[in-house]
Amino acid sequence: MGEKSSGYLIGGVLITILGSICFSAKAIFVKLAYFETDVDPISLLALRMVFSIPFFLGSALITSSKKDNVKFTGKQWVYIAFIGCLGYYVSSLLDFHGLKYISAGMERLILFMYPTIVVIMSSLISKEKIKTKQWVALILTYAGLAVAFAGEASLGSSSDPNFYLGCFLVFACAVTFATYIVGSGKLIPMVGPVKFNSYAMSFAAVGVLLHFFITSDKSLLQFDNNVYIFAFLMAIISTVIPSYLRSEGIKRIGPENTSIITSIGPASTIIQANIFLDEPIFALQIAGTVLILAGVTLISWKAKRNLS
């Protein structure tokens, strides 16, 4: 029984890491779309949801038709609509706007401040005590983020007046996304990760599309072909796949550990940004990456040891 539980937990760790790598590619697709086309944030986000929503609606219908389906109560419908829109509509909109002003690497560094926010929220709202292993992992990962941030600042990006606006928008995204992580951790054990994610993303997609049709005078059929390619890749690789992986990860190892492990995201984005966007990599970024990976490894090893 111990071995089975350990394998289940380590599987959750690996699932979370893979989901984080896929999700971190989102910033690359967004920046490529901005560089190569004239698409605006809400249009790009709307196209992302157009390509994503068939998967989520289909999954929602399948999970709801199963014999072991747990039906939502009225309050749960309202709750999942709210938390879904907060996590994938509001957060994404803030993030897409922020990416207009800062690099993909900087975006990921700021966004991944959210694990600290998750741990604090869980401690205050759910009265969950922060464990020693979590404190140590947080110190390692965020020391790494601070070091990598210093490397990014050395690029001179802070001389751009819009740089701080971009940083603020992405930080606001981190706060709203942390709220989503904490909120999803309460409902997922009750209804299952696949059903929760399918409906949360579907509500978010509806919110994004309503926003687009109300505020934009453009048509979703008038963009350059490259816009559709980037939006489709973002929808599949960086939306559909990682959203389900994250939900399963939360189910297996909990929201706090999930948020800490996904700190591997900045390292993944920095490497991808260097390959696809020619963003430079500095020694401080490498040092920060090492610290982040050390924190991720500690969580995996410590959790396995506790269950063995």
N, C-alpha and C positions, 0 to 999 in steps of 0.2 A: 504493500500500500504506500509505503514511504517513497519507493522508487517511482511509482506511478505519479504520485503527487509532485515529485521533483521534476520529472519529465514534462509534466503538464505546465509547470511554472517556467522552466527553461524554454519550452516551446513558446510561451507567452513573451519571453524576453526577445527571442529571435524574430517573432512575428512583429513585435513593436519596432525593432531595429529596421527591418525591411520596409515597414510602413513609413518610417521616418525618412529613409533614403528616397523613396518614391515621392513622398510629400515635399521634400526639400527641392525636388526638380521643378516645382511650380514656379519658383522665382526665376528660374532660367527661362522657362517658356514665356513668362510675362515680359521679361527684359528683352528677349529676342523679338517679341511682337512689337514692343515699343520702338526698338531700334530699326526694324525692317518695314514697319507699316505706320500708318497714322491713326490707329485705333485708340479710342479713349477707354478709361478703366471700366465704366459701367457696361459698355458694349462688349468688351472682352470677357467680363465676368458673366454677362448674360449668355454669350455663346458657350462658355464653359458649362453653364447649367443646362443649356439646350441639349448638348451632347451627353450630359450626365444623367438627366432626369429619367430617360427610358429605363436605364438599369435600376435606378432606385424604385421607381414605380412598379416595375416588374417584380423586383425582389420583395417589395412590400405586399403585393398581392399574393405571392407564393407563400410567404411566411404566415400571412393572415388566414390562409386556407388550410393550414395544417391542423391535424387533430389536437396537437398539444398547444395550439395557439392561445395565448393569454390576451384577452380583449382589454383594450384601454378603457379606463373610466373617463367620464367627462373631464374631470380635472387633469387627468393624464394627457388627454388630447391637447388641451390648452398648454400644458407644461411642455410637451414635446415640440409643439409648434413654436413656442417662445424660445426654448433652449436651442432648437435647430436653427432658427433664424439668427439668433445671437452668435452661434458658433460658426456658421457657414455663409451667412449673408452679411451681417454687420462686420464681422471680423475680416472677411474676404474683401469687402469694399474698402475698409481702412487700409488693408495691406496693399491692394492694387494701386491705390492712390499714393501710398508711401513709396512704392517701388518706382514711381516716376522721378523721384528726387534723390534716391540713394542706391548704392550698388546692391547686387543680390547677396553678396557676402555680409554686408552690414545689416541688411534686412533680416537675415537669418539669425545673426548674433543678437539683435534686439528682440526679435520674436521669441527666441528661446530663453528669455527671462521668465516666461510663463510657468515653468516648473516651480520656481520659488513662490510665485503667486498662488499656484495650486495648493502647495503644502500649507501656506499660511491660511488660505481660505478653508481648507479641510480642518485645520486645527481650530479655527475660530467658530466656524459654522457647525461642523459635525463633532467638535470636541475630540478629535482624533489626535492622540499624542504623537509628536514627531519622534521617530525612532533614531537611535544613534547612527545606524547604517545610512539612514537618509540624510542626516546632518553631514556626515563625512562625505557622502557622494555629492551632495549639494555644494559643499565647500570646494571640492575638486573641480566639478563641472563649471561652477561659476567663476572660480579663479581662472579657469581656462578661457571662459568667455571674456573676462576682463582683459587678459593678456592679448587675446585675439583682437579685441576692440581697440586696444592701443596700437596694434599693427595697422588696423584699418584707418585709424585717425592720422597716422603718419603719411597717408596718401595725400593729405591736404584737402580732402573733401569738405571739411568743416568750413572752408572759406566760401562755399556756396550758400547764399542766404536761405535757399530752400532745403538745405541739408537738414537743418534742425526741425523743420516742418515735417519732412519725411520721417525722421527719427520719432517724432511725437506720434504721428499717425500709426506707425508700426508698433510702438509701445502700447497705444490704445488698443490695437488689435490683439496684443499679447494678453491684456487684461480681460477683454471680452472672450477670448478663446480659453483662457484659464477658467472662467466662469462656466463655459460649456463643458469642459473636462470634469469639473467638480459636479455639475448638475447631471451629466450623463452617468456618472458613477453611481448615482442613487437609483436610477430607473433601469439601467441595463440588467442588473441581476434579477429584476422582476419580470421583464418581458423578453430578454435575450438580446445579444448585441446586433444581430443581423436585422431584426425587426426594428429595433430602436434606430439604428443608423439609416435604414431605408426611409422611414417616415421623417426623421429629422432632416435629412438631406432633401427630401421631396418638398417639405415646407420651406426650406431655405431657397430652393430653386424657384418656387412660386413667388417668394418675396423679392428675389432678384429680378425676375421677369416683370413683375408689377412695377417695380422701381424703374426699369428701363422703359416700359411702354408709357409710363406717366411723365417721365422727365426728358426723354429723348425724342427728337424729331427724325431720327434715322431709322432705316430698315435693317433688319438682321440679314438681309439678302444682298446687301450692296457693298460688302467689304472685299478687299483683296483676297485672293486664294490663300496666301500665306497666313492670313488671320484665322481662317477656318482650320488650317493644318495645326497651328499652334494651339488653338482652342480645343481641338479634338484630342491632341496628345495630352494636353493639360487635364482634360476631363477624364481620360482613361488612366493614365499613368500617375497623375498627381491628385486625383479626386476620388474616383470610384474605388480603385484598388487600395490606397492607403486608408481611406475612411473605414472600410470593413476590417482591415488589419488592426487599426487603432482600437476599434470597438471590441474586437476579440482580445486584444492585449489588455484593455481595461478590465474585461471580465476575468482574465486569468491572474493578473498580478496587481490589480487595483489602480486607481487614478494617479496616486502619488508616484508610485514606482514607474508607471507608464510615462508620466511627464518627465521624470528624471532621465530615463533611458533614451527618450527621444532627443536628448541634448546632443546626440551624435549628428543631428541635422545640420548644424553650422559647419562642421567639418566636411560633410557631404556636399553642401552648397558651395563652399569655398573651392573645393576641387573641381566641381562641375562648372563653376563660374570661370575658373581659369581655363578649362578646356574649351568651353563653348562661347564665352564672352571675352576672353583674353584679360580677365581681371587678374592682376598680379598676386602672387603668394609671397608673403614675407616671413622671416624667421619667427616673429612674434605670433603669427597665425599658426605656424606649425607647432610652436610650444603650447599654444592654447588648445590646439587639437589633441595633443598628447594628454593633457590634463583632463579634457572632456572624455576621451576614451577610457582613461583610468577610472573615472567616476562610473561610467557605464559598466565596465568590467567588475568593479566592486559590487555594484547592485546585483549583477548576475551571479557572481561567486558566493556572495553573502546569503542571498536568498536560497540558493541550492543547498548551501551548508546547513541552513536552519531547518530544511525539510528532510535532510538525509538521516 
